Amino acid sequence: MHAENPEDRLIIALDLPSVDEAQNAVNAIGEAGSFYKIGYQLMPIGGLKLAQDLSAQGKKVFLDFKFHDIGATVERGVKSVARLGGDFLTVHAERDVLRGAVAGRGDDRRLKILGVTVLTSLTQESLAESGITVDLETLVLRRAEIVAAEGADGVVASAREAAMISARFGEDLLIVTPGVRPDGASLDDQKRVVTPAAAIAAGSDYLVVGRPIVAAGDRREAAAKIQAEIAAA
């Protein structure tokens, strides 16, 4: 079940080139931010320590590491990651990967395992280039079914697929949606993009928003506006 507070449903992506810049963003957002994402950009340059620090400060942490390896390797990696005190961790939605991640998480119920279905930067055409001919929505649902079957906690999926996932699984799977942009914001490298209100209406439980907040002139106000849109949806 998703958090009830709009502040906790907004995950702010700290996709910034240094830990100092990320910490500055956290400081500027202040109490308007309670949930932060750390991904590949920060992970190798101090992001793991930042994750621990944020957790110690009472913030929630989304570790967007997208593990993808044989199950035994993923299991060992997740065991290590669990020490960081994170709340969400992403892995690719493949059966062996998910099985290893759930085993590595063990009885740590704070850490939720999320299976990445289809990246929001991908389209039907780009899937076809990789030899995947099944339609995108069917592929997302199939992968969500694998996530549920392997005992993981939720999926990362576009809001455009959130409604069918919600209809199929109800509250059994959390739906975390990236590629969310307020009206008028740049789409950047995202393709399957929706507004915060549309994502919540479609059934998304948590929204991941980065550049519209961290690149804003007033980061606190930008976060608060999105939270207000979540609350009103």
QUINORRA-V929378 format. One line per field, one symbol per residue. ss: DSSP state (H for helix, E for strand, C for the rest). A space follows every 10 residues. Layout:
ss: ???
//
This chain:
ss: CCCCCHHHHE EEECCCCCHH HHHHHHHHHH HHCCEEEECH HHHHHHHHHH HHHHHHCCCE EEEEEEECCC HHHHHHHHHH HHHHCCCEEE EECCHHHHHH HHHHHCCCCC CEEEEECCCC CCCHHHHHHC CCCCCHHHHH HHHHHHHHHC CCCEEECCHH HHHHHHHHHH HHCEEEECCE CCCCCCCCCC CCCECHHHHH HHCCCEEEEC HHHHCCCCHH HHHHHHHHHH HHC
//
